[in-house]
Amino acid sequence: MTGIDRIIIDWFNSGFGTGAEELCIVGNLLLVVVSLLVAAGLTFVIGFEREYHGHAAGLRTHLLVGIGSALIMVISVYGFSTLDFPNRDPARLAAQVISGIGFLGAGTIVQTGIDVKGLTTASTLWLVMAIGLAAGSGNFVIAVLATLIAFFMLVAMRKVERFASRKNPVLMVVVPCDKPLLKDVLLVASRYSVTIRDTRSEIVLYQGQQALRITMRCSFASQASTTAFVDELRFTLRPLELKLSADA
């Protein structure tokens, strides 16, 4: 706990510096409210970033995780007096929160074909849990710093990833719906050491008939390997349409 946090907590617990018993009770109650509000405000920042980009666990989920974590930490710190529970351990409830958040995070991770989605969202849920625990225990400065750093990383890394992905061309293939595709693509890709990731598939209407359109990103391959890979796909699969571009 930083010195600023200690000053804030002591000011509330001392009845706003007066030392009056009635004000100490009010100050302690307001400190609990402030802890919950700080957790809500900070986790709102992370949740808004996830909600803005359309992820499954969005604003409300992150808010509830952060406030719930803060509440558990507040109960752990203030809910068990040292007189009634001389051997209490404030970290015990927090440890259960840390282990339990894994179940919620696992629900956001989805495997689609050869790709795994939701890892970043699961990580942000784990992060807002930690921010909530920090705010609930009175470590407001640490919670604010962690939020600012995490939000900056989420925004900045998205631009870095977009810049890096320019060297990983996107392949779009359209084939009839009844034609197997992904297995054949992976077999051909393995021969040219091309890694396939970020696959997306959808049913589209192509020249008046239903067709399967699959978009995938080719990575960790030279331009010559990628060109040879695309040429063999065009020869073996004979797709309705095949396009290679540098844009997602």
LUMRONU-63248 format. One record per residue (C-alpha): residue number from 1; residue in one letter; x, y, z negated. Coordinates in pm, whole numbers. Each point is the difference from the previous one (the first is absolute). Layout:
residues N
NUM:a:X:Y:Z
...
***
This chain:
residues 248
1:m:0:0:0
2:t:139:338:98
3:g:22:302:-229
4:i:-281:175:186
5:d:-230:-298:-53
6:r:86:-7:-371
7:i:-81:371:-34
8:i:-337:-48:171
9:i:-94:-302:-212
10:d:109:162:-326
11:w:-195:314:84
12:f:-322:-197:52
13:n:50:-233:-297
14:s:83:290:-232
15:g:-333:167:71
16:f:139:241:259
17:g:282:95:-236
18:t:-226:85:-295
19:g:35:-320:-201
20:a:-369:6:-95
21:e:-140:-349:-42
22:e:-319:68:196
23:l:192:153:288
24:c:246:-289:-5
25:i:-288:-238:67
26:v:-128:220:282
27:g:351:39:140
28:n:58:-374:-2
29:l:-327:-54:184
30:l:89:266:257
31:l:341:-164:47
32:v:-177:-321:98
33:v:-215:193:247
34:v:306:173:144
35:s:176:-335:41
36:l:-293:-141:196
37:l:-34:315:211
38:v:371:6:81
39:a:-19:-366:106
40:a:-306:75:215
41:g:161:304:163
42:l:327:-170:80
43:t:-150:-323:130
44:f:-240:210:209
45:v:302:117:200
46:i:111:-355:84
47:g:-355:-121:58
48:f:-75:288:234
49:e:298:-92:219
50:r:-127:-359:27
51:e:-360:114:61
52:y:108:250:266
53:h:167:-276:201
54:g:-298:-235:-31
55:h:139:-273:-225
56:a:-224:-246:-183
57:a:101:111:-350
58:g:-62:372:23
59:l:-67:294:-225
60:r:-250:-153:-242
61:t:200:-320:-46
62:h:320:187:-82
63:l:-184:236:-233
64:l:-161:-284:-193
65:v:328:-189:-31
66:g:182:310:-125
67:i:-269:104:-247
68:g:-44:-357:-122
69:s:373:-39:-58
70:a:12:331:-185
71:l:-296:-102:-215
72:i:163:-330:-95
73:m:322:182:-89
74:v:-190:254:-209
75:i:-174:-281:-188
76:s:333:-173:-48
77:v:161:315:-143
78:y:-288:148:-202
79:g:-248:-285:-42
80:f:190:-199:-262
81:s:119:188:-306
82:t:326:-96:-165
83:l:-185:-40:-333
84:d:-240:-266:126
85:f:247:-154:247
86:p:353:48:-138
87:n:150:-240:255
88:r:-176:144:303
89:d:180:12:333
90:p:-122:285:229
91:a:168:-163:299
92:r:-201:-322:-25
93:l:-312:128:176
94:a:212:178:259
95:a:176:-327:81
96:q:-337:-163:67
97:v:-94:282:237
98:i:325:-39:192
99:s:-56:-371:51
100:g:-373:32:66
101:i:28:262:276
102:g:153:-266:222
103:f:-341:-161:53
104:l:-147:325:130
105:g:303:69:218
106:a:-12:-349:147
107:g:-356:68:118
108:t:122:280:227
109:i:260:-218:175
110:v:-139:-164:312
111:q:180:-221:250
112:t:-120:45:357
113:g:169:-242:234
114:i:372:54:-44
115:d:-34:336:-177
116:v:-52:86:-365
117:k:-206:309:-76
118:g:-59:183:-326
119:l:340:-27:-167
120:t:38:377:-31
121:t:-350:38:-143
122:a:70:-277:-253
123:s:318:187:-95
124:t:-187:329:-47
125:l:-250:-175:-228
126:w:290:-125:-208
127:l:143:352:4
128:v:-318:174:-119
129:m:-23:-261:-276
130:a:346:109:-117
131:i:-97:368:31
132:g:-311:-66:-208
133:l:205:-173:-271
134:a:245:289:-2
135:a:-276:259:-32
136:g:-181:-203:-265
137:s:314:-28:-212
138:g:62:374:19
139:n:284:-6:253
140:f:-157:272:212
141:v:321:134:155
142:i:111:-349:110
143:a:-345:-70:144
144:v:1:326:199
145:l:351:-59:133
146:a:-85:-357:104
147:t:-313:122:180
148:l:182:274:189
149:i:281:-232:106
150:a:-240:-278:105
151:f:-224:235:198
152:f:300:152:176
153:m:128:-347:88
154:l:-338:-113:134
155:v:-29:304:225
156:a:366:24:104
157:m:47:-371:63
158:r:-303:-4:229
159:k:180:249:225
160:v:324:-196:-23
161:e:-179:-322:94
162:r:-166:174:295
163:f:340:122:117
164:a:159:-343:-41
165:s:-286:-175:179
166:r:79:185:323
167:k:275:-256:60
168:n:-252:-281:-45
169:p:-224:-1:310
170:v:-365:-97:-17
171:l:-127:-280:222
172:m:-367:-13:99
173:v:-137:-318:160
174:v:-354:-62:126
175:v:-107:-359:73
176:p:-332:-185:29
177:c:-159:-80:-336
178:d:31:-376:46
179:k:373:11:72
180:p:246:-70:-288
181:l:259:272:-26
182:l:183:56:-327
183:k:171:-341:-16
184:d:129:33:356
185:v:122:354:-67
186:l:192:-111:-307
187:l:162:-287:187
188:v:118:229:279
189:a:113:265:-249
190:s:214:-250:-188
191:r:193:-83:317
192:y:98:364:44
193:s:56:75:-374
194:v:-287:248:-2
195:t:-179:49:-332
196:i:-376:56:21
197:r:-172:200:-274
198:d:-299:228:-59
199:t:-238:-206:213
200:r:-354:125:54
201:s:-267:-184:195
202:e:-347:105:113
203:i:-271:-103:245
204:v:-38:252:282
205:l:-200:33:320
206:y:235:-33:297
207:q:-140:34:353
208:g:-346:-104:-112
209:q:104:-303:-206
210:q:111:-57:-355
211:a:372:-28:-52
212:l:247:-23:-287
213:r:240:290:-40
214:i:303:-51:-226
215:t:239:279:-90
216:m:335:-90:-157
217:r:327:172:-75
218:c:330:-145:125
219:s:297:60:-227
220:f:361:-104:-57
221:a:66:-57:370
222:s:200:173:271
223:q:-168:167:292
224:a:117:-275:233
225:s:-144:-273:-225
226:t:-330:184:-31
227:t:-24:46:378
228:a:72:-369:64
229:f:-253:-94:-269
230:v:-272:211:162
231:d:79:-135:348
232:e:-34:-360:-117
233:l:-328:79:-175
234:r:-133:150:319
235:f:103:-311:196
236:t:-114:-270:-247
237:l:-315:153:-148
238:r:-121:188:309
239:p:-193:247:-216
240:l:-273:229:122
241:e:213:292:-111
242:l:343:36:-161
243:k:155:329:-105
244:l:320:87:-189
245:s:29:346:-153
246:a:202:182:-264
247:d:-308:142:-177
248:a:-211:-174:-261
***
